[in-house]
Amino acid sequence: MHSFARHHHSNAGETPAKETKRLIGSGGWRHDLMEWFIDIFLFRGQLRELRRKTINLVCIQPGEQVLDVGCGTGTLAIEVARRVGTTGRVVGVDPGEEQVARARKKAARRYAPIEFQIGVIEQLPFPDQTFNVVFSTLMMHHLPASLKRQGLAEITRVLKPGGRLIIADFKRKQERTGQAARFHAGGSSMHDLAALVSDAGFEHLETEEMRPLRFSAFPGAGFVCAYKN
């Protein structure tokens, strides 16, 4: 997961940059601290719930090969590693050096054999048909449409036939109300994301919504789940 906390008062989703490395900032332990603060005091635990729901929607099985694109500091990947067990494999890719360094330290403390690499969505460093599942969580809103298309083409390439993709992202700013309207991190249109996923060769698309709790600044989120044909 990319560093959304850094964009609490920015317009990251509007950047015209063409390369993923230009679209993210540094993070490390500061990212985790800010994320914890925001989730506890502003989101009322809904960020943790978003991660749980993301994993449950794709029904991770023991022994599966899983890729987390835009893994951030590795929180989601560490949870996934528990699901795939010792016979599975979890890999996380992120363009942020500090994020990856932090993720490696967290995984080492938990004795989780996760492979974290510096990399970008538009050039995934893996052979064709490597993974059963690919995650993209809270990062698509950082990318312009052209880069989303490149990234989805790469995800299609590295997924095995019948492999699952799940994208989770915040709602667009114009769809937020109440306290959530004051949270300025970017978001995505689930309709637009679903169309891009379909164009990339996926089928059996399903979308789901996660609404904010009352008196929460959580901006709401959406999920797109699909299978490689």
N, C-alpha and C positions, 0 to 999 in steps of 0.2 A: 504494500500500500504506500502510495506516495505521500509526501509530507503535506497534508492538507492544512495542518496548523499554521504553517508559514504563510498561508494565503488567507488567513482570517480577515485581513483588511486589504485584500488585493483583488485584481481581476485576472487571475491566472488563466481562466478559460478563454480570454480574449487575445492572448498573445499570438502574434503572427509567426513566431519562430518555427523553423522547419525541421529541426532536429530535436529528438527527445532530450538530449543532454542539456539543451538550452532551456528546457521547460521546467526543470526542477531545481531545488536549492539543497543546501547541505542540511544535515539533521543530526543523526546520532542520538546520544542520550537526551539531548534537549528536545528532540522531536518526541521521544517517548514520554518525557515529563509533561510537555504541553498537551499531548494527546490524552494522558491520564487526567490532567486538570480539566480539560474541556469535556471529556466524557462524564466525569463525576459531577461537575458543578453546572455544566450547561446542557449536556445531552441526556442526563439522568440514566446513564448506562446503555444508551441505545447504540453507541458505536460497538461496544462489546457484543450486543445482540445482533448487529449487522454481520459481524464476522461469523458468529455461530450459525446464523441463517444461511449465509453464503456457503459454508461448508455442507450444511445439511441438504441444501437444494440439489447438490450434485451427487449425493449419496456415495461418498468416498468409501472404497472397499480396501481391505487389507491386501497388500501386494501391488497396488497400483502405482504407476509412474505419474507424478504430479508436478506441474510447473506453475509458479506464481510470478506473473509478469508485473513489474512495478512493486516488488515485495517490500520496499521500505526497510524498516528495521526488523522484519522477519516474524512479527507477532502471529500473523495468519499462518505462515509456513510451519511454525512450531506446533500450532494446533493441528494442522493437517498431518504432520509427521506422526502424531499419536494415533491417527486413524489408519494410516497405511501400514504401520507396524514395521517390524524388522525386515520383512520381505519386500517392502515397498521402497520407493525412492521419491524424495522431494527436492526440488531445485528452485531457488529464488534468483530472479534477475532484476537488477535495478541500476540506473545510470549514476546514482549518487554514491560516491566513494565512502563518505561517512556513514551513510545508511547501511551499506553492505558490511562495513567494518563492525558496526554495532550489531547487526544481525548475526554475524559469525560469533561474536562474544556471547550473545544471549543463547544461541544454540549450543555452544560449547559448555556453558554453565549447566545446561539441562541434559547434556550428553545426547543431544539430538543430532544424528548424522545427516544434516542438511547441507546441500551444496549451494552456497551463495556466490554469485558472480556479478561483476560489473558488466552491464550490457544494456542494449536498447531494444524496444519492441519491434522496430523496423529491420533488425538484423539479429535474429536469435541464433546463438552459437550452438545449435544442436542439429543432428541429422534429421532427415524426414521421418515422420511417423514414429516419434520417440515416446510421446506421452499419452496417457489415458484421459487426463484432465488438465485444463489450463484455467487458471484464475486471473482475473483483472479486476482489482478492487480499488475504487476511489482514485483512479488515475486517468481514465479516458477523457475526463473534462479538461485535462491539461493539453490535449492534442488537437490540432486542426484536423478537419475532415480528411485531408489527403494523407496525413500520417496515421490516422485511424485505419484507413483502407490498407496502407502498407503493413501496419501491425497485424491486422486481422488476416491478411494473406500469409504472413509468417506463422501466425498461430495455426492456421489451417494446415500449413506445410508440416509443422512439427507434431500435430495431433495424429494419432492412429485412426484408421477408419472406424467410425462409430464413437470416437472420442467426444468428450463433453467440454463445452466452454461455458463459463459463467462470468458475467460482467456485473459488477455492483457499483453504483455511483450515486452521488447526491442528486436530488432534483435540481432542475434549473432554478435560477434566482427568481424568475418571474412567476414560478409556481408556488413559491413559499409565502406563508402568511404568519401573522403573529410574531412571536419572538424569533422564529426561524428566519423571518425575512431580514433580520439584522445580522445573520451569519453570512459573511461575504465570500466564503470559498465557492469555487465554481461548481457547476453541476451539468448534467446531461439530459437530453430528451430521450426517454426510453424508446419512443417511436422511431426516432432517427437512428439510434443505436441498433434497434432490431432490424431496420432496413439495411444498414451496413453489414450486419452479421449475415443476413440472408443473401446479400450480394456476394459475400465471401465464400458461399458454398455450403452454408449450414442449413439444417432442416429441423423440423419439430421444435420450432421456437416457442418458448413460453416466457411471459413477462409477469412480474409480481411487484407489488408496491409495499413499502414499509412506511407507515405514517408516523409523524412525530407524536410523542405523548403530549398531553396537556401541560402547559407551562414549561415546555422544553424548547431549547434553541436548536435542537436537531432539525436539519433542513428537510427531512424526509429523504427517502432513497428508493431506487428502483433496481430490479434485477432482470437480466436477460439470460436465459438458459437455452442452449442449443446443442445439437449433435452434428458432427461432421458426417456428411453423406458418403 
